[in-house]
Amino acid sequence: QVQLVESGGGLAQPGGSLTLTCAASGFTFDMYQMGWARQFPGKVLEWVSGISHDGRETWYLTSVKARFTISRDNSQNIVRLHLNDLKPEDAAIYHCAKGSRWSYREVDAWGQGTQIAFSS
């Protein structure tokens, strides 16, 4: 069965960096678009980024475009999200998503998520 396992979240500092990793299994990884979405308290979900099956095309939420970078390694079935210049408003649970062949937003599987929080 499809499994998506995220890692890399944790306590962040404003201006800091983190790299989130999603390890995928149970499907032919290099055939599908992948995405990252974040969930805020109250269950509000916001799409952050997406990547085409071959990594040649990427998409970003406007507010993160200059700070986040999505990438994938089809040889290891991994998709990463590198977050730079973190801001308190980036605090959320970040979920990896398996999209369709045509859109990262046509999701048929989600990971459990990895949380980013800021120390007070």
C-alpha positions as CSV (number, residue, x, y, z in Angstrom):
1,Q,0.0,0.0,0.0
2,V,1.0,3.6,-0.4
3,Q,3.1,5.0,2.4
4,L,4.4,8.5,2.9
5,V,6.6,9.2,5.9
6,E,7.7,12.7,6.6
7,S,10.6,13.7,8.8
8,G,12.7,16.8,9.5
9,G,10.4,19.0,11.5
10,G,11.2,20.4,14.9
11,L,11.8,23.6,16.8
12,A,12.9,26.4,14.6
13,Q,14.3,29.8,15.1
14,P,13.2,32.9,13.1
15,G,15.5,33.1,10.1
16,G,16.6,29.5,10.4
17,S,16.4,26.6,8.0
18,L,15.0,23.1,8.0
19,T,14.8,20.4,5.4
20,L,11.7,18.2,5.4
21,T,11.9,14.8,3.8
22,C,9.1,12.5,2.6
23,A,10.0,8.9,2.0
24,A,7.5,7.2,-0.4
25,S,6.8,3.6,-1.0
26,G,4.1,1.3,-2.4
27,F,3.7,3.0,-5.8
28,T,5.8,3.9,-8.9
29,F,7.2,7.1,-7.5
30,D,8.6,8.6,-10.7
31,M,5.2,8.5,-12.4
32,Y,3.4,10.9,-10.0
33,Q,3.5,14.5,-9.0
34,M,4.1,15.2,-5.4
35,G,3.3,18.1,-3.1
36,W,3.6,19.6,0.3
37,A,0.8,21.2,2.2
38,R,0.7,22.6,5.7
39,Q,-2.0,22.4,8.3
40,F,-2.6,25.2,10.8
41,P,-4.6,24.9,14.1
42,G,-8.3,24.6,13.2
43,K,-7.4,22.1,10.4
44,V,-6.9,24.8,7.8
45,L,-4.9,23.3,5.0
46,E,-2.7,25.4,2.7
47,W,-0.8,24.1,-0.3
48,V,2.9,25.1,-0.1
49,S,4.6,23.5,-3.1
50,G,4.4,20.9,-5.8
51,I,6.7,19.1,-8.2
52,S,6.3,17.3,-11.5
53,H,7.0,13.6,-11.8
54,D,10.5,14.3,-13.2
55,G,11.3,17.3,-11.1
56,R,11.5,19.7,-14.0
57,E,8.5,21.8,-13.0
58,T,7.8,23.2,-9.5
59,W,5.1,25.3,-8.0
60,Y,5.1,27.4,-4.9
61,L,2.7,29.4,-2.7
62,T,3.6,33.0,-3.4
63,S,4.5,33.8,0.2
64,V,7.2,31.0,0.3
65,K,8.5,31.1,-3.2
66,A,11.7,33.0,-2.4
67,R,12.3,30.9,0.7
68,F,11.4,27.3,0.1
69,T,12.7,24.8,-2.4
70,I,11.1,21.5,-3.4
71,S,13.1,18.7,-4.9
72,R,12.8,15.0,-5.5
73,D,15.2,12.0,-5.9
74,N,13.4,9.4,-8.0
75,S,16.2,6.9,-7.4
76,Q,15.5,7.0,-3.7
77,N,11.7,7.7,-3.8
78,I,12.2,10.9,-1.8
79,V,10.8,14.4,-2.0
80,R,12.3,17.1,0.0
81,L,11.2,20.6,1.0
82,H,14.0,22.9,2.1
83,L,12.8,25.9,4.1
84,N,15.0,29.0,4.5
85,D,14.5,32.2,6.4
86,L,11.8,30.6,8.5
87,K,9.1,32.9,10.0
88,P,6.8,32.3,12.9
89,E,3.9,32.1,10.4
90,D,5.5,29.0,9.0
91,A,4.6,27.1,12.1
92,A,2.3,24.2,11.1
93,I,2.2,20.5,10.5
94,Y,3.7,19.8,7.0
95,H,2.2,16.9,5.1
96,C,3.5,15.2,2.0
97,A,1.0,14.3,-0.6
98,K,0.9,11.9,-3.5
99,G,-0.7,13.6,-6.5
100,S,-1.8,12.3,-9.8
101,R,0.1,12.1,-13.0
102,W,-1.3,15.5,-13.9
103,S,-1.6,17.5,-10.7
104,Y,0.0,17.5,-7.3
105,R,-3.3,18.7,-5.9
106,E,-5.2,15.6,-7.0
107,V,-4.3,13.7,-3.8
108,D,-5.0,10.1,-3.1
109,A,-2.6,9.7,-0.2
110,W,-1.3,11.9,2.6
111,G,1.5,11.4,5.1
112,Q,1.0,11.8,8.8
113,G,2.9,15.0,8.8
114,T,5.9,16.6,10.5
115,Q,5.5,19.6,12.7
116,I,7.4,22.9,12.7
117,A,7.1,25.0,15.8
118,F,9.0,28.0,17.1
119,S,10.4,28.4,20.6
120,S,8.8,31.2,22.5
